[in-house]
Amino acid sequence: MSSTTTVNETSRRLSVPLQGTVRCVQARARLVRALYERLDRLDKVRPVRAL
């Protein structure tokens, strides 16, 4: 999945209002986990320098 597709899909998913259900919280948690996994992969390709 390309980064543009990922950003667009994430934006679409986050625009859905929260429902306050366990299912909703689990879906958000999976989304956040997937984003961090992709970010970690990017960091491996191009490490970020410490400030």
Phi, psi and omega per residue, in radians:
M1 nan 2.311 -3.123
S2 -1.321 2.811 -3.108
S3 -1.141 -0.608 3.111
T4 -1.134 -0.747 3.107
T5 -1.097 -0.737 3.136
T6 -1.086 -0.786 3.140
V7 -1.125 -0.759 3.136
N8 -1.121 -0.768 3.126
E9 -1.122 -0.726 3.125
T10 -1.111 -0.775 3.116
S11 -1.038 -0.748 3.130
R12 -1.107 -0.785 -3.112
R13 -1.164 -0.683 -3.110
L14 -1.299 -0.322 3.124
S15 -1.342 -0.236 3.106
V16 -1.292 2.258 -3.121
P17 -1.066 2.542 3.074
L18 -1.166 2.474 -3.128
Q19 -1.828 -0.237 -3.137
G20 1.311 0.346 3.133
T21 -1.844 2.837 3.092
V22 -1.066 -0.739 3.133
R23 -1.027 -0.737 3.133
C24 -1.127 -0.793 3.138
V25 -1.109 -0.724 3.131
Q26 -1.121 -0.698 3.126
A27 -1.129 -0.730 3.100
R28 -1.126 -0.702 3.133
A29 -1.117 -0.717 3.101
R30 -1.120 -0.688 3.119
L31 -1.103 -0.820 3.141
V32 -1.107 -0.751 3.124
R33 -1.050 -0.780 -3.141
A34 -1.109 -0.679 3.119
L35 -1.138 -0.749 3.114
Y36 -1.150 -0.622 3.091
E37 -1.105 -0.732 3.104
R38 -1.159 -0.699 3.107
L39 -1.098 -0.733 3.094
D40 -1.048 -0.702 3.116
R41 -1.126 -0.676 3.102
L42 -1.144 -0.703 3.126
D43 -1.091 -0.599 3.128
K44 -1.197 -0.625 3.139
V45 -1.295 -0.744 -3.128
R46 -2.364 1.557 -3.095
P47 -1.015 2.494 3.112
V48 -1.547 2.286 3.101
R49 -1.357 2.468 3.089
A50 -1.215 2.561 3.137
L51 -1.462 nan nan
